[in-house]
Every structure is written in structure tokens, then in C-alpha cells.
Amino acid sequence: MLWEIVVSADWRLMAITLVLGAFVVATVLIWNRSRRIWKRIRIIETRLGKMQNEITTILQLQVAMIMKLNANSRVEIDPRSTAVETGGGDVAGQTMSPRTAPARPESAKADKSGEA
């Protein structure tokens, strides 16, 4: 009878130990994972801060260039309508649309095609 009490107490102790061990392992794994995620977030925030500073610099340069162009030309340029296009490098430039030929009237087009 005493032996049965000892055996049943051993199993209870083993079950409690197993549950506590599983809890500790899960806690350590979750903690390590959360620390890695936290570090990644910090790295991303640092990179985004640097990119924001670069964008601010580019926009300031753009405003200065527009002001200079406005001083030298008679045509007004609206800085809100100008766009900056960045390529793979660190240099930004204004977007340029190709020049188009002036539209010819339909009658002029018909005359040209009829003569040729």
C-alpha cells in the first residue's frame, strides 16, 4: 500500500515537472523569437529614417532648382506638379516627357498621303 502511494506520487511529480519544463521551453522560444523580431524592426526603422532624410534632401534640391528656373524664365512652374523620378542609383532627376510634333489638321494629312 505504501509502495502504491510512492509510485502514484512519482507520476504526479513527473507530470508536474514535464508541464513546467514544457512551459520553460516555450517561454524561451517565444522570447528569442520576439527579440529577433524586435531587432529587425529596429533595423528597418533605422533604414527608413535614412531614406526619409535622403528624400527630404532631394525635395529641398528640387525646390531650389525650381526657384532658380523661375528666376531665369518667364514661364511659371508649379512645384506641386513636378515629379522626381529615381532610378537604381542615388541620383534623382525630373521626369521628362518626349517632345511631340504639333498636330496637323486632317486636311493636311490627306493632302500629304494623296501626293505620295
All heavy atoms as an XYZ file, in Angstrom:
900
protein
N       0.809     -1.181      0.000
C       0.000      0.000      0.000
C       0.867      1.265      0.000
O       0.561      2.218     -0.720
C      -0.890     -0.031      1.230
C      -1.881      1.062      1.221
S      -3.086      0.646      2.449
C      -3.723      2.165      2.789
N       1.911      1.260      0.770
C       2.820      2.400      0.800
C       3.518      2.563     -0.555
O       3.715      3.670     -1.033
C       3.834      2.210      1.933
C       4.820      3.343      2.158
C       4.078      4.619      2.509
C       5.801      2.972      3.240
N       3.889      1.430     -1.146
C       4.536      1.460     -2.452
C       3.641      2.093     -3.507
O       4.102      2.838     -4.358
C       4.935      0.041     -2.845
C       5.595     -0.007     -4.200
C       5.082     -0.537     -5.328
C       6.863      0.537     -4.557
N       5.939     -0.372     -6.379
C       7.069      0.281     -5.923
C       7.875      1.201     -3.862
C       8.206      0.670     -6.610
C       9.003      1.566     -4.564
C       9.160      1.306     -5.906
N       2.351      1.831     -3.463
C       1.406      2.407     -4.421
C       1.334      3.926     -4.268
O       1.242      4.653     -5.254
C       0.020      1.804     -4.220
C      -0.055      0.356     -4.649
C      -1.398     -0.265     -4.324
O      -2.329      0.479     -3.926
O      -1.519     -1.469     -4.477
N       1.410      4.420     -3.044
C       1.384      5.861     -2.812
C       2.649      6.500     -3.394
O       2.594      7.552     -4.041
C       1.239      6.175     -1.301
C      -0.118      5.721     -0.806
C       1.443      7.657     -1.033
C      -0.273      5.806      0.710
N       3.784      5.867     -3.185
C       5.040      6.401     -3.706
C       5.022      6.417     -5.229
O       5.429      7.398     -5.855
C       6.229      5.571     -3.163
C       7.514      5.916     -3.890
C       6.372      5.752     -1.674
N       4.561      5.345     -5.860
C       4.516      5.266     -7.318
C       3.564      6.312     -7.875
O       3.881      7.009     -8.839
C       4.120      3.846     -7.773
C       3.825      3.822     -9.257
C       5.213      2.861     -7.424
N       2.399      6.465     -7.300
C       1.440      7.450     -7.804
C       1.962      8.877     -7.577
O       1.756      9.754     -8.399
C       0.072      7.255     -7.154
O       0.143      7.535     -5.766
N       2.655      9.125     -6.473
C       3.233     10.445     -6.212
C       4.348     10.735     -7.200
O       4.513     11.869     -7.651
C       3.752     10.515     -4.776
N       5.122      9.705     -7.562
C       6.183      9.881     -8.552
C       5.602     10.320     -9.898
O       6.144     11.201    -10.549
C       6.940      8.561     -8.724
C       8.362      8.644     -8.219
O       8.762      9.728     -7.791
O       9.049      7.612     -8.263
N       4.544      9.700    -10.323
C       3.932     10.044    -11.598
C       3.361     11.454    -11.578
O       3.465     12.179    -12.545
C       2.839      9.035    -11.976
C       3.426      7.758    -12.483
C       3.451      6.566    -11.846
C       4.116      7.581    -13.705
N       4.105      5.634    -12.587
C       4.531      6.239    -13.755
C       4.438      8.409    -14.767
C       5.239      5.710    -14.827
C       5.130      7.872    -15.836
C       5.527      6.536    -15.856
N       2.797     11.814    -10.451
C       2.277     13.182    -10.341
C       3.424     14.192    -10.425
O       3.326     15.217    -11.091
C       1.516     13.360     -9.030
C       0.187     12.664     -9.022
C      -0.529     12.910     -7.721
N      -1.664     12.006     -7.613
C      -2.073     11.458     -6.494
N      -1.457     11.733     -5.355
N      -3.107     10.658     -6.488
N       4.504     13.879     -9.714
C       5.669     14.755     -9.741
C       6.258     14.842    -11.147
O       6.636     15.921    -11.611
C       6.722     14.256     -8.741
C       7.967     15.121     -8.584
C       7.587     16.502     -8.052
C       8.956     14.459     -7.653
N       6.315     13.710    -11.830
C       6.824     13.690    -13.202
C       5.934     14.517    -14.128
O       6.437     15.252    -14.979
C       6.911     12.252    -13.721
C       8.065     11.477    -13.126
S       9.616     12.136    -13.674
C       9.830     11.204    -15.139
N       4.633     14.426    -13.964
C       3.705     15.177    -14.802
C       3.886     16.681    -14.557
O       3.930     17.473    -15.510
C       2.267     14.759    -14.518
N       4.005     17.072    -13.303
C       4.206     18.484    -12.977
C       5.533     18.971    -13.529
O       5.623     20.062    -14.112
C       4.120     18.703    -11.450
C       2.690     18.476    -10.971
C       4.595     20.095    -11.070
C       2.546     18.459     -9.462
N       6.580     18.172    -13.414
C       7.898     18.524    -13.934
C       7.863     18.668    -15.451
O       8.446     19.607    -16.010
C       8.938     17.458    -13.526
O       8.909     17.299    -12.116
C      10.328     17.834    -13.977
N       7.180     17.739    -16.099
C       7.065     17.795    -17.555
C       6.326     19.052    -18.001
O       6.748     19.737    -18.950
C       6.311     16.562    -18.056
C       7.101     15.721    -19.037
C       6.732     14.273    -18.900
C       6.844     16.206    -20.425
N       5.239     19.398    -17.328
C       4.475     20.601    -17.679
C       5.327     21.846    -17.461
O       5.363     22.749    -18.310
C       3.170     20.667    -16.857
C       2.515     22.027    -16.973
C       2.212     19.574    -17.304
N       6.029     21.903    -16.335
C       6.893     23.061    -16.074
C       8.027     23.157    -17.099
O       8.363     24.251    -17.553
C       7.460     22.987    -14.658
C       6.483     23.319    -13.521
C       7.157     23.106    -12.163
C       5.979     24.736    -13.652
N       8.612     22.037    -17.442
C       9.674     22.027    -18.451
C       9.171     22.510    -19.803
O       9.832     23.307    -20.482
N       8.003     22.042    -20.208
C       7.423     22.470    -21.481
C       7.133     23.972    -21.457
O       7.362     24.680    -22.445
C       6.145     21.688    -21.770
N       6.671     24.466    -20.323
C       6.392     25.891    -20.186
C       7.675     26.713    -20.314
O       7.705     27.727    -21.002
C       5.711     26.163    -18.843
C       5.445     27.615    -18.591
C       4.413     28.263    -19.239
C       6.249     28.334    -17.723
C       4.177     29.610    -19.026
C       6.025     29.678    -17.494
C       4.984     30.320    -18.150
N       8.739     26.259    -19.667
C      10.016     26.972    -19.737
C      10.555     26.979    -21.164
O      11.013     28.018    -21.663
C      11.041     26.366    -18.754
C      12.437     26.890    -19.003
C      10.611     26.636    -17.324
N      10.502     25.843    -21.841
C      10.989     25.752    -23.219
C      10.174     26.682    -24.129
O      10.735     27.422    -24.942
C      10.944     24.294    -23.722
C      11.155     24.222    -25.230
C      11.983     23.463    -23.006
N       8.855     26.651    -23.996
C       8.006     27.512    -24.816
C       8.294     28.981    -24.537
O       8.355     29.800    -25.462
C       6.530     27.199    -24.556
N       8.500     29.322    -23.272
C       8.798     30.705    -22.909
C      10.111     31.163    -23.535
O      10.202     32.271    -24.084
C       8.867     30.852    -21.380
O       7.628     30.411    -20.819
C       9.121     32.276    -20.974
N      11.132     30.329    -23.474
C      12.433     30.685    -24.047
C      12.330     30.842    -25.569
O      12.868     31.797    -26.139
C      13.497     29.631    -23.667
C      14.763     29.808    -24.486
C      13.793     29.701    -22.188
N      11.628     29.940    -26.228
C      11.488     30.038    -27.687
C      10.727     31.297    -28.090
O      11.130     32.000    -29.026
C      10.772     28.794    -28.223
C      11.570     27.495    -28.171
C      10.708     26.330    -28.624
C      12.813     27.591    -29.017
N       9.660     31.599    -27.387
C       8.888     32.800    -27.692
C       9.726     34.045    -27.429
O       9.706     35.004    -28.208
C       7.572     32.814    -26.888
C       6.641     31.715    -27.404
C       6.899     34.173    -26.957
C       5.415     31.497    -26.540
N      10.473     34.055    -26.348
C      11.305     35.204    -26.004
C      12.365     35.449    -27.076
O      12.573     36.580    -27.520
C      11.958     34.986    -24.643
C      12.855     36.120    -24.250
C      14.208     36.158    -24.312
C      12.446     37.394    -23.749
N      14.673     37.366    -23.885
C      13.609     38.152    -23.525
C      11.210     37.966    -23.468
C      13.574     39.446    -23.037
C      11.180     39.254    -22.977
C      12.341     39.985    -22.761
N      13.042     34.370    -27.507
C      14.079     34.516    -28.545
C      13.482     35.036    -29.853
O      14.058     35.899    -30.506
C      14.789     33.189    -28.781
C      15.736     32.847    -27.656
O      16.137     33.719    -26.889
N      16.080     31.579    -27.550
N      12.325     34.501    -30.208
C      11.674     34.929    -31.452
C      11.275     36.405    -31.386
O      11.485     37.157    -32.333
C      10.449     34.049    -31.692
C       9.703     34.318    -32.959
C      10.472     33.771    -34.140
N       9.772     34.027    -35.360
C       9.499     33.114    -36.249
N       9.900     31.877    -36.062
N       8.859     33.416    -37.334
N      10.732     36.806    -30.243
C      10.319     38.201    -30.109
C      11.526     39.140    -30.120
O      11.453     40.238    -30.661
C       9.484     38.408    -28.842
O      10.257     38.155    -27.696
N      12.642     38.730    -29.559
C      13.859     39.553    -29.595
C      14.369     39.730    -31.022
O      14.787     40.807    -31.416
C      14.966     38.919    -28.729
C      14.675     38.891    -27.253
C      14.756     40.242    -26.636
N      16.133     40.693    -26.718
C      16.498     41.941    -26.552
N      15.623     42.851    -26.288
N      17.759     42.285    -26.655
N      14.334     38.646    -31.816
C      14.766     38.741    -33.210
C      13.856     39.670    -34.005
O      14.334     40.484    -34.799
C      14.788     37.359    -33.869
C      15.991     36.546    -33.473
C      16.122     35.342    -34.346
N      14.835     34.633    -34.427
C      14.683     33.365    -34.724
N      15.726     32.638    -34.978
N      13.502     32.814    -34.778
N      12.560     39.573    -33.786
C      11.612     40.453    -34.468
C      11.854     41.898    -34.051
O      11.835     42.812    -34.885
C      10.158     40.012    -34.180
C       9.878     38.682    -34.876
C       9.162     41.073    -34.632
C       8.553     38.055    -34.495
N      12.102     42.118    -32.778
C      12.363     43.468    -32.270
C      13.610     44.065    -32.927
O      13.618     45.224    -33.316
C      12.519     43.408    -30.751
C      12.617     44.750    -30.113
C      13.744     45.373    -29.685
C      11.546     45.657    -29.849
N      13.455     46.595    -29.156
C      12.102     46.794    -29.242
C      10.174     45.608    -30.065
C      11.324     47.877    -28.860
C       9.414     46.692    -29.666
C       9.988     47.808    -29.080
N      14.667     43.247    -33.056
C      15.891     43.723    -33.702
C      15.635     44.078    -35.170
O      16.142     45.083    -35.674
C      16.997     42.669    -33.623
C      17.617     42.555    -32.256
C      18.696     41.487    -32.246
C      19.298     41.324    -30.868
N      20.330     40.277    -30.831
N      14.860     43.254    -35.874
C      14.536     43.530    -37.273
C      13.761     44.835    -37.402
O      14.007     45.625    -38.321
C      13.713     42.391    -37.876
C      14.511     41.164    -38.177
C      13.650     40.114    -38.817
N      14.340     38.844    -38.884
C      13.751     37.686    -39.089
N      12.447     37.623    -39.233
N      14.457     36.578    -39.137
N      12.835     45.054    -36.501
C      12.057     46.290    -36.534
C      12.972     47.486    -36.349
O      12.835     48.509    -37.039
C      10.938     46.262    -35.468
C       9.855     45.263    -35.885
C      10.342     47.642    -35.253
C       8.806     45.025    -34.823
N      13.906     47.389    -35.432
C      14.857     48.492    -35.208
C      15.696     48.762    -36.452
O      15.940     49.909    -36.814
C      15.772     48.181    -34.013
C      15.083     48.224    -32.711
C      14.735     49.651    -32.387
N      13.842     49.658    -31.249
C      13.002     50.622    -30.973
N      12.931     51.669    -31.750
N      12.212     50.557    -29.942
N      16.170     47.722    -37.108
C      16.975     47.879    -38.320
C      16.145     48.552    -39.413
O      16.611     49.479    -40.090
C      17.516     46.507    -38.800
C      18.581     46.002    -37.816
C      18.077     46.595    -40.212
C      19.003     44.569    -38.053
N      14.902     48.111    -39.581
C      14.024     48.694    -40.601
C      13.744     50.158    -40.284
O      13.758     51.007    -41.181
C      12.723     47.878    -40.714
C      13.018     46.510    -41.327
C      11.674     48.621    -41.531
C      11.868     45.540    -41.278
N      13.497     50.475    -39.014
C      13.253     51.868    -38.636
C      14.465     52.744    -38.936
O      14.323     53.875    -39.404
C      12.891     51.970    -37.151
C      11.485     51.517    -36.836
C      11.168     51.590    -35.353
O      12.104     51.722    -34.528
O       9.983     51.501    -35.019
N      15.658     52.228    -38.690
C      16.878     52.985    -38.983
C      17.007     53.245    -40.483
O      17.305     54.365    -40.906
C      18.111     52.215    -38.471
O      17.954     51.965    -37.076
C      19.390     52.987    -38.712
N      16.778     52.204    -41.283
C      16.859     52.363    -42.742
C      15.812     53.354    -43.247
O      16.100     54.172    -44.119
C      16.673     51.019    -43.427
C      17.849     50.094    -43.269
C      17.617     48.793    -43.975
N      18.694     47.854    -43.730
C      18.651     46.587    -44.081
N      17.586     46.099    -44.687
N      19.664     45.795    -43.822
N      14.601     53.260    -42.722
C      13.548     54.181    -43.150
C      13.891     55.621    -42.777
O      13.601     56.548    -43.535
C      12.204     53.783    -42.542
C      11.539     52.547    -43.147
C      10.267     52.199    -42.372
C      11.215     52.761    -44.602
N      14.510     55.814    -41.623
C      14.934     57.160    -41.221
C      15.952     57.733    -42.187
O      15.878     58.908    -42.569
N      16.923     56.896    -42.598
C      17.928     57.342    -43.565
C      17.284     57.681    -44.907
O      17.616     58.693    -45.531
C      18.991     56.270    -43.762
C      19.908     56.102    -42.568
C      20.909     54.992    -42.796
C      21.795     54.787    -41.579
N      22.739     53.674    -41.776
N      16.340     56.838    -45.341
C      15.663     57.089    -46.608
C      14.839     58.373    -46.536
O      14.794     59.144    -47.500
C      14.768     55.902    -46.962
C      15.541     54.652    -47.327
S      14.533     53.171    -47.395
C      13.581     53.470    -48.846
N      14.205     58.620    -45.408
C      13.422     59.837    -45.243
C      14.320     61.068    -45.330
O      13.950     62.065    -45.960
C      12.695     59.807    -43.903
C      11.753     60.967    -43.685
C      11.001     60.860    -42.377
O      11.317     60.019    -41.536
N      10.013     61.708    -42.202
N      15.495     60.991    -44.731
C      16.445     62.109    -44.817
C      16.883     62.350    -46.261
O      17.007     63.496    -46.696
C      17.656     61.859    -43.924
C      17.308     61.925    -42.452
O      16.315     62.529    -42.064
N      18.121     61.294    -41.633
N      17.132     61.277    -47.002
C      17.530     61.416    -48.405
C      16.413     62.035    -49.229
O      16.659     62.903    -50.079
C      17.908     60.050    -48.988
C      19.216     59.495    -48.441
C      19.523     58.105    -48.974
O      18.823     57.630    -49.884
O      20.474     57.493    -48.462
N      15.189     61.612    -48.988
C      14.049     62.164    -49.726
C      13.883     63.642    -49.411
O      13.630     64.460    -50.302
C      12.766     61.370    -49.407
C      12.852     59.978    -50.038
C      11.517     62.104    -49.893
C      11.759     59.027    -49.609
N      14.042     64.006    -48.151
C      13.939     65.411    -47.769
C      14.999     66.239    -48.484
O      14.723     67.336    -48.989
C      14.087     65.560    -46.248
O      13.076     64.777    -45.613
C      13.972     66.998    -45.801
N      16.217     65.718    -48.554
C      17.302     66.417    -49.250
C      16.970     66.588    -50.728
O      17.161     67.671    -51.296
C      18.620     65.641    -49.087
O      18.886     65.472    -47.702
C      19.771     66.354    -49.757
N      16.466     65.541    -51.346
C      16.114     65.598    -52.773
C      15.018     66.639    -52.996
O      15.082     67.433    -53.938
C      15.665     64.211    -53.287
C      16.873     63.268    -53.345
C      14.995     64.313    -54.649
C      16.510     61.827    -53.614
N      14.019     66.651    -52.132
C      12.934     67.618    -52.287
C      13.429     69.043    -52.091
O      12.984     69.965    -52.790
C      11.797     67.297    -51.322
C      11.008     66.022    -51.638
C       9.975     65.756    -50.556
C      10.345     66.112    -52.997
N      14.352     69.240    -51.165
C      14.909     70.576    -50.971
C      15.698     71.014    -52.195
O      15.624     72.172    -52.614
C      15.790     70.614    -49.722
C      15.009     70.533    -48.433
C      15.909     70.398    -47.221
O      17.107     70.173    -47.339
N      15.315     70.520    -46.039
N      16.457     70.107    -52.777
C      17.191     70.419    -54.003
C      16.231     70.740    -55.144
O      16.469     71.659    -55.937
C      18.098     69.259    -54.404
C      19.336     69.038    -53.541
C      20.040     67.754    -53.945
C      20.271     70.224    -53.676
N      15.147     69.999    -55.211
C      14.167     70.231    -56.259
C      13.551     71.625    -56.120
O      13.417     72.346    -57.103
C      13.068     69.177    -56.200
C      11.997     69.368    -57.252
C      10.851     68.393    -57.097
O      10.767     67.670    -56.120
N       9.950     68.384    -58.053
N      13.209     72.003    -54.909
C      12.631     73.333    -54.683
C      13.639     74.412    -55.063
O      13.290     75.402    -55.712
C      12.163     73.480    -53.213
C      11.844     74.921    -52.873
C      10.969     72.589    -52.947
N      14.895     74.226    -54.691
C      15.926     75.209    -55.035
C      16.095     75.316    -56.544
O      16.233     76.424    -57.091
C      17.246     74.830    -54.374
N      16.079     74.191    -57.227
C      16.224     74.207    -58.687
C      15.029     74.882    -59.344
O      15.185     75.636    -60.308
C      16.398     72.775    -59.212
C      17.725     72.145    -58.816
S      17.824     70.411    -59.252
C      17.986     70.526    -61.007
N      13.840     74.635    -58.832
C      12.640     75.252    -59.397
C      12.678     76.754    -59.179
O      12.327     77.536    -60.072
C      11.374     74.613    -58.788
C      11.223     73.190    -59.317
C      10.133     75.432    -59.111
C      10.138     72.403    -58.648
N      13.113     77.176    -57.992
C      13.219     78.611    -57.713
C      14.219     79.254    -58.678
O      13.987     80.349    -59.192
C      13.654     78.837    -56.269
C      12.720     78.273    -55.241
S      11.453     79.386    -54.749
C      12.291     80.313    -53.504
N      15.333     78.571    -58.943
C      16.340     79.092    -59.863
C      15.780     79.174    -61.282
O      16.000     80.159    -61.992
C      17.579     78.205    -59.818
C      18.752     78.748    -60.576
C      19.971     77.868    -60.365
C      21.154     78.422    -61.139
N      22.344     77.581    -60.948
N      15.040     78.130    -61.680
C      14.434     78.151    -63.008
C      13.397     79.267    -63.122
O      13.302     79.930    -64.159
C      13.771     76.806    -63.314
C      14.695     75.664    -63.717
C      13.912     74.372    -63.821
C      15.372     75.982    -65.040
N      12.621     79.462    -62.089
C      11.617     80.530    -62.094
C      12.272     81.899    -62.218
O      11.736     82.782    -62.878
C      10.753     80.488    -60.836
C       9.691     79.418    -60.920
O       9.348     78.950    -62.000
N       9.166     79.022    -59.776
N      13.415     82.072    -61.598
C      14.110     83.356    -61.664
C      14.661     83.612    -63.058
O      14.736     84.760    -63.502
C      15.235     83.393    -60.640
N      15.033     82.557    -63.774
C      15.651     82.708    -65.095
C      14.659     82.660    -66.246
O      15.032     82.964    -67.373
C      16.702     81.621    -65.313
C      17.883     81.784    -64.378
O      18.150     82.882    -63.896
N      18.581     80.703    -64.101
N      13.440     82.257    -66.027
C      12.499     82.116    -67.130
C      11.246     82.942    -66.879
O      10.969     83.367    -65.767
C      12.118     80.648    -67.324
O      11.308     80.227    -66.265
N      10.499     83.134    -67.942
C       9.255     83.886    -67.837
C       8.084     82.953    -67.556
O       7.031     83.400    -67.162
C       8.992     84.631    -69.135
C       9.977     85.746    -69.350
C       9.665     86.455    -70.634
N      10.920     86.550    -71.378
C      11.040     86.415    -72.674
N       9.986     86.207    -73.407
N      12.206     86.517    -73.257
N       8.249     81.684    -67.813
C       7.176     80.717    -67.631
C       7.136     80.297    -66.166
O       8.162     79.998    -65.568
C       7.397     79.482    -68.532
C       6.313     78.459    -68.326
C       7.506     79.904    -69.974
N       5.933     80.253    -65.587
C       5.777     79.826    -64.200
C       5.745     78.301    -64.126
O       5.073     77.654    -64.932
C       4.473     80.387    -63.611
C       4.528     81.863    -63.304
C       5.486     82.178    -62.170
O       5.548     81.402    -61.208
O       6.188     83.208    -62.267
N       6.459     77.743    -63.188
C       6.470     76.298    -62.957
C       5.855     76.055    -61.594
O       6.288     76.632    -60.601
C       7.894     75.723    -63.005
C       8.507     75.969    -64.371
C       7.883     74.239    -62.675
C       9.964     75.582    -64.454
N       4.856     75.190    -61.566
C       4.210     74.856    -60.296
C       4.972     73.707    -59.652
O       5.014     72.608    -60.207
C       2.752     74.452    -60.542
C       1.994     74.219    -59.256
O       2.507     74.596    -58.178
O       0.881     73.665    -59.323
N       5.615     73.921    -58.475
C       6.421     72.851    -57.870
C       5.599     71.642    -57.456
O       6.110     70.544    -57.359
C       7.068     73.510    -56.653
C       6.389     74.812    -56.456
C       5.654     75.150    -57.708
N       4.309     71.819    -57.257
C       3.483     70.672    -56.853
C       3.236     69.729    -58.007
O       2.965     68.557    -57.825
C       2.148     71.160    -56.289
C       2.315     71.902    -54.967
C       1.042     72.537    -54.590
N       0.779     73.569    -55.604
C      -0.159     74.483    -55.536
N      -0.961     74.504    -54.512
N      -0.315     75.377    -56.485
N       3.328     70.235    -59.235
C       3.050     69.391    -60.391
C       4.309     68.727    -60.943
O       4.225     67.925    -61.847
C       2.369     70.204    -61.485
O       3.265     71.165    -61.996
N       5.479     69.074    -60.430
C       6.709     68.447    -60.903
C       6.955     67.189    -60.106
O       6.698     67.130    -58.920
C       7.919     69.385    -60.767
O       8.028     69.777    -59.407
C       7.780     70.601    -61.646
N       7.455     66.184    -60.767
C       7.701     64.896    -60.113
C       9.172     64.569    -60.176
O       9.868     64.951    -61.105
C       6.897     63.798    -60.803
N       9.641     63.850    -59.182
C      11.024     63.410    -59.157
C      11.029     61.916    -59.407
O      10.290     61.170    -58.787
C      11.680     63.721    -57.786
C      13.072     63.127    -57.724
C      11.712     65.205    -57.561
N      11.878     61.481    -60.322
C      11.960     60.071    -60.655
C      13.332     59.574    -60.240
O      14.346     60.146    -60.614
C      11.772     59.909    -62.165
C      11.783     58.486    -62.637
C      11.546     58.421    -64.133
O      10.481     58.863    -64.593
O      12.458     57.948    -64.828
N      13.376     58.506    -59.427
C      14.655     57.956    -59.007
C      14.854     56.625    -59.697
O      13.938     55.819    -59.802
C      14.705     57.763    -57.482
O      13.619     56.936    -57.093
C      14.622     59.088    -56.761
N      16.061     56.402    -60.141
C      16.395     55.147    -60.785
C      17.049     54.218    -59.783
O      16.817     54.300    -58.590
N      17.908     53.343    -60.248
C      18.579     52.405    -59.374
C      19.671     53.046    -58.541
O      20.045     52.559    -57.503
N      20.181     54.198    -58.979
C      21.283     54.846    -58.274
C      20.800     55.826    -57.232
O      19.642     55.861    -56.846
N      21.727     56.653    -56.799
C      21.411     57.637    -55.773
C      21.000     58.984    -56.357
O      20.680     59.901    -55.623
C      22.617     57.841    -54.856
C      22.960     56.592    -54.096
O      22.048     55.811    -53.803
O      24.145     56.405    -53.804
N      21.038     59.127    -57.676
C      20.780     60.411    -58.305
C      19.316     60.472    -58.720
O      18.774     59.535    -59.277
C      21.682     60.603    -59.538
C      21.412     61.928    -60.204
C      23.135     60.495    -59.137
N      18.677     61.586    -58.444
C      17.284     61.775    -58.833
C      17.222     62.822    -59.932
O      18.027     63.743    -59.985
C      16.455     62.231    -57.642
N      16.265     62.702    -60.797
C      16.096     63.668    -61.861
C      14.631     63.927    -62.109
O      13.782     63.142    -61.739
N      14.352     65.051    -62.741
C      12.970     65.351    -63.056
C      12.525     64.483    -64.213
O      13.298     64.162    -65.107
C      12.802     66.821    -63.430
C      12.898     67.734    -62.246
C      12.599     69.173    -62.648
O      12.952     69.565    -63.739
N      11.973     69.901    -61.767
N      11.255     64.127    -64.185
C      10.730     63.317    -65.279
C      10.566     64.199    -66.498
O      10.156     65.339    -66.400
C       9.373     62.695    -64.907
O       8.486     63.743    -64.544
C       9.520     61.730    -63.751
N      10.914     63.659    -67.616
C      10.827     64.417    -68.860
C       9.923     63.637    -69.812
O      10.107     62.442    -70.001
C      12.207     64.571    -69.502
C      13.216     65.312    -68.647
S      12.855     67.050    -68.518
C      13.288     67.580    -70.155
N       8.982     64.310    -70.402
C       8.168     63.661    -71.414
C       8.749     64.034    -72.773
O       9.240     65.147    -72.961
C       6.709     64.111    -71.306
O       6.631     65.506    -71.454
N       8.725     63.100    -73.722
C       9.301     63.398    -75.035
C       8.487     64.478    -75.732
O       7.288     64.594    -75.574
C       9.210     62.066    -75.779
C       8.172     61.302    -75.072
C       8.167     61.787    -73.651
N       9.199     65.283    -76.533
C       8.510     66.338    -77.279
C       7.671     65.699    -78.370
O       8.088     64.749    -79.020
C       9.514     67.305    -77.882
C      10.255     68.080    -76.837
C      11.123     69.113    -77.499
N      11.828     69.848    -76.479
C      11.685     71.154    -76.297
N      10.886     71.828    -77.078
N      12.348     71.760    -75.359
N       6.523     66.246    -78.565
C       5.642     65.735    -79.616
C       5.556     66.761    -80.725
O       5.638     67.960    -80.491
C       4.235     65.459    -79.064
O       3.726     66.666    -78.502
C       4.275     64.392    -77.988
N       5.387     66.264    -81.923
C       5.245     67.154    -83.070
C       3.872     67.815    -83.001
O       2.916     67.214    -82.525
C       5.382     66.359    -84.360
N       3.778     69.064    -83.467
C       2.465     69.713    -83.432
C       1.481     68.947    -84.301
O       1.835     68.401    -85.350
C       2.738     71.120    -83.972
C       4.096     71.093    -84.569
C       4.812     69.907    -84.010
N       0.261     68.903    -83.857
C      -0.767     68.160    -84.594
C      -1.088     68.882    -85.896
O      -1.241     70.101    -85.917
C      -2.016     68.037    -83.740
N      -1.168     68.115    -86.978
C      -1.526     68.688    -88.271
C      -3.018     68.508    -88.481
O      -3.592     67.497    -88.064
C      -0.770     67.975    -89.397
C       0.724     68.210    -89.329
C       1.411     67.681    -90.541
N       1.015     66.284    -90.797
C       1.667     65.481    -91.603
N       2.721     65.890    -92.237
N       1.251     64.248    -91.793
N      -3.638     69.417    -89.138
C      -5.068     69.254    -89.432
C      -5.273     68.048    -90.332
O      -4.384     67.627    -91.073
C      -5.458     70.549    -90.135
C      -4.287     71.471    -90.046
C      -3.115     70.688    -89.581
N      -6.465     67.488    -90.302
C      -6.780     66.299    -91.104
C      -6.627     66.572    -92.606
O      -6.203     65.718    -93.359
C      -8.209     65.830    -90.798
C      -8.367     65.210    -89.415
C      -7.534     63.961    -89.260
O      -7.412     63.168    -90.222
O      -6.971     63.761    -88.169
N      -6.941     67.775    -93.041
C      -6.840     68.080    -94.461
C      -5.385     68.049    -94.937
O      -5.080     67.618    -96.022
C      -7.479     69.442    -94.772
O      -6.802     70.455    -94.050
N      -4.475     68.485    -94.069
C      -3.051     68.472    -94.419
C      -2.543     67.031    -94.494
O      -1.743     66.700    -95.357
C      -2.242     69.274    -93.411
N      -3.048     66.200    -93.636
C      -2.643     64.789    -93.658
C      -3.143     64.119    -94.944
O      -2.427     63.336    -95.571
C      -3.207     64.047    -92.454
C      -2.529     64.402    -91.153
C      -3.147     63.593    -90.029
C      -2.562     64.017    -88.686
N      -3.225     63.346    -87.583
N      -4.357     64.434    -95.331
C      -4.924     63.838    -96.542
C      -4.166     64.293    -97.765
O      -3.924     63.520    -98.701
C      -6.401     64.193    -96.660
N      -3.758     65.573    -97.806
C      -3.009     66.089    -98.946
C      -1.663     65.383    -99.070
O      -1.230     65.033   -100.155
C      -2.786     67.588    -98.806
C      -4.087     68.374    -98.977
O      -5.034     67.802    -99.549
O      -4.121     69.545    -98.533
N      -0.989     65.205    -97.953
C       0.324     64.550    -97.981
C       0.211     63.113    -98.453
O       1.021     62.638    -99.204
C       0.959     64.583    -96.571
C       1.363     65.940    -96.117
C       2.705     66.263    -96.622
C       3.150     67.606    -96.041
N       4.417     68.006    -96.481
N      -0.804     62.378    -97.959
C      -0.922     60.980    -98.322
C      -1.352     60.830    -99.788
O      -1.015     59.889   -100.443
C      -1.912     60.255    -97.399
O      -3.193     60.860    -97.539
N      -2.098     61.784   -100.307
C      -2.539     61.729   -101.691
C      -1.429     62.030   -102.657
O      -1.391     61.538   -103.778
N      -0.470     62.887   -102.265
C       0.621     63.274   -103.153
C       1.674     62.177   -103.263
O       2.311     62.042   -104.275
C       1.291     64.538   -102.640
C       0.410     65.758   -102.766
C       1.056     66.971   -102.164
O       2.236     66.882   -101.720
O       0.427     68.036   -102.117
N       1.881     61.396   -102.249
C       2.952     60.424   -102.243
C       2.649     59.211   -102.986
O       2.100     58.753   -103.760
C       3.275     60.007   -100.818
